[in-house]
Amino acid sequence: MGPIEIVRATPDQAGALTALVHASAAYQGAYASILDGYAITPDYVAANPAFAATGDGLLGFYALVEAELDLLFVADAAQGLGVGARLIAHMLAEARRRGLASVRVVSHPPALAFYLRMGARRTGTVPARPPKVRWDRPELRFDVPTG
């Protein structure tokens, strides 16, 4: 894999970001309902700063909306290569730049261990919201380092 660069996503990348989300193995089977009809729109990317990890194509992305990590996805083929850790480090630097003290995360249950490894602390549980979200989700918080 070539060098990884993290850059501001542009509205014309909305389709590629949506495709990466829908290709995620983590949202197959029992978790598929949350993605029914879901799309990242150009308006969403324009209004909510999203950052894409690129190298040999689109490797992953995140969106930080106010003080919440709204989205974070890494392409299945790029998992285990440090892309997620790079995105979290970038997100924390972006949060610091915005003057945030912490960032809330409502995690997909299989991603809980990843967020804990990245330094988030568990703060609670967000109850299921059927019919789309039929499972409880871990709530976490990243404290944003100062300086």
Secondary structure, 3 states (H helix, E strand, C coil): CCCCEEEECCHHHHHHHHHHHHHCHHHCHHHHHHHCCCCCCHHHHHHCCEEEEECCCEEEEEEEECCEEEEEEECHHHCCCCHHHHHHHHHHHHHHHCCCCEEEEECCHHHHHHHHHCCCEEEEEECCECCCECCCEEEEEEECCCC
